[in-house]
Amino acid sequence: MKKKIGFIALDFALTQWLTDKLRLSAPDTPAVKELLEGLTDLVDGNMRSLMLEMGEQDTPMPSNPVIRCSTLSIDPRLRSVQRDGVEIALTPKEFDILYFLARNRGEVFTKEQIYQAVWENDYLMDDSNIMAFIRKLRKKIEPNPDAPEYILTIWGIGYKFSDKV
């Protein structure tokens, strides 16, 4: 199943309405608190965009969660990656970045979007940090890291997981 990323522009009136509705009748969950904080930051001008994702625990488990791309397989339940049937050792953050990109095959993400999707708490956001993780990932998963097949650079924008493999 290929996930798509959608971008929706919110105007001030809709953002305010959502904020009011969430404050009045939303369930008492951490996600509601985070969404309210995000909407408030949008209204206050502290950020220009907000990325939302359905939590894994809230979505039905697909019958086959393993992602297969050519000779690469990614198993999120076991947090394991194999190429040609051989296990590839990844750090937790390397796995998180690879899994995020692979489950959104073909979608282009900026370094900041990758950072926001993978790091849950404060961490020094620096373009070179994401670039270093991508470089290490390529050395581990790509048959030829200098001519990547899986994680592609989209010059001037960021990265995507190839939808051609």
HUURWO-V733194 format. One record per residue. N is the residue number from 1. SS is DSSP state (a for helix, b for strand, c for the rest). PHI is phi in whole degrees, 0 to 359 (none if undefined). PSI is psi in radians with two decimals (NA if undefined). Layout:
# HUURWO-V733194
N,SS,PHI,PSI ; N,SS,PHI,PSI
This chain:
# HUURWO-V733194
1,c,none,2.16 ; 2,c,266,2.19 ; 3,c,271,2.52 ; 4,c,249,2.62 ; 5,c,253,2.22 ; 6,c,248,2.50 ; 7,c,244,2.21 ; 8,c,235,2.23 ; 9,c,276,2.19 ; 10,c,261,2.39 ; 11,c,266,2.97 ; 12,a,300,-0.75 ; 13,a,298,-0.77 ; 14,a,293,-0.74 ; 15,a,300,-0.76 ; 16,a,295,-0.73 ; 17,a,298,-0.80 ; 18,a,300,-0.77 ; 19,a,300,-0.81 ; 20,a,298,-0.80 ; 21,a,297,-0.74 ; 22,a,296,-0.69 ; 23,a,293,-0.57 ; 24,a,275,-0.72 ; 25,a,222,0.30 ; 26,c,277,2.69 ; 27,c,296,2.70 ; 28,c,274,1.50 ; 29,c,229,2.76 ; 30,a,301,-0.57 ; 31,a,295,-0.65 ; 32,a,296,-0.76 ; 33,a,300,-0.79 ; 34,a,296,-0.72 ; 35,a,296,-0.75 ; 36,a,300,-0.76 ; 37,a,298,-0.73 ; 38,a,296,-0.76 ; 39,a,295,-0.69 ; 40,a,297,-0.74 ; 41,a,297,-0.64 ; 42,a,297,-0.84 ; 43,a,297,-0.70 ; 44,a,284,-0.16 ; 45,c,82,0.22 ; 46,c,284,-0.30 ; 47,c,210,2.76 ; 48,c,257,-0.33 ; 49,c,214,2.82 ; 50,c,223,2.19 ; 51,c,259,2.22 ; 52,c,246,2.53 ; 53,c,215,2.43 ; 54,c,290,2.19 ; 55,c,297,2.50 ; 56,a,303,-0.71 ; 57,a,290,-0.29 ; 58,a,265,-0.16 ; 59,c,256,2.59 ; 60,c,297,2.46 ; 61,c,285,2.15 ; 62,c,293,2.76 ; 63,c,294,-0.50 ; 64,c,225,1.56 ; 65,c,285,-0.13 ; 66,c,289,2.30 ; 67,b,264,2.17 ; 68,b,243,2.23 ; 69,b,222,1.88 ; 70,c,56,-2.09 ; 71,c,264,0.10 ; 72,b,261,2.35 ; 73,b,229,2.40 ; 74,b,236,2.07 ; 75,b,250,1.82 ; 76,c,292,-0.52 ; 77,c,292,-0.69 ; 78,c,266,-0.13 ; 79,c,52,0.83 ; 80,b,235,2.65 ; 81,b,229,2.37 ; 82,b,228,2.52 ; 83,b,234,2.21 ; 84,c,55,0.60 ; 85,c,79,0.02 ; 86,b,257,2.24 ; 87,b,296,2.39 ; 88,b,246,2.14 ; 89,c,280,2.11 ; 90,c,238,2.62 ; 91,c,287,2.84 ; 92,a,304,-0.74 ; 93,a,289,-0.64 ; 94,a,299,-0.78 ; 95,a,298,-0.79 ; 96,a,300,-0.74 ; 97,a,294,-0.82 ; 98,a,299,-0.80 ; 99,a,296,-0.74 ; 100,a,300,-0.85 ; 101,a,294,-0.76 ; 102,a,293,-0.66 ; 103,a,284,-0.17 ; 104,c,241,0.75 ; 105,c,313,2.35 ; 106,c,86,-0.26 ; 107,c,273,2.38 ; 108,c,267,2.30 ; 109,b,235,2.45 ; 110,b,286,2.89 ; 111,a,299,-0.66 ; 112,a,295,-0.70 ; 113,a,295,-0.69 ; 114,a,296,-0.81 ; 115,a,303,-0.86 ; 116,a,294,-0.56 ; 117,a,284,-0.48 ; 118,a,257,-0.68 ; 119,c,267,2.14 ; 120,c,272,-0.45 ; 121,c,241,3.14 ; 122,c,296,2.38 ; 123,c,206,2.60 ; 124,c,295,1.85 ; 125,c,280,2.00 ; 126,c,215,2.28 ; 127,a,310,-0.64 ; 128,a,291,-0.46 ; 129,a,296,-0.87 ; 130,a,297,-0.74 ; 131,a,299,-0.68 ; 132,a,294,-0.72 ; 133,a,297,-0.76 ; 134,a,297,-0.75 ; 135,a,299,-0.78 ; 136,a,294,-0.71 ; 137,a,300,-0.80 ; 138,a,300,-0.71 ; 139,a,299,-0.55 ; 140,a,272,-0.67 ; 141,a,256,-0.41 ; 142,c,276,2.38 ; 143,c,300,-0.65 ; 144,c,225,1.69 ; 145,a,302,-0.43 ; 146,a,282,-0.27 ; 147,a,227,1.26 ; 148,c,297,2.48 ; 149,c,256,-0.53 ; 150,c,263,-1.09 ; 151,b,264,1.95 ; 152,b,256,2.49 ; 153,b,272,2.26 ; 154,b,253,1.76 ; 155,c,304,2.31 ; 156,c,82,-0.10 ; 157,c,236,-1.09 ; 158,b,168,-2.22 ; 159,b,222,2.78 ; 160,b,212,2.73 ; 161,b,269,2.23 ; 162,c,302,2.37 ; 163,c,262,0.18 ; 164,c,261,-0.26 ; 165,c,264,NA
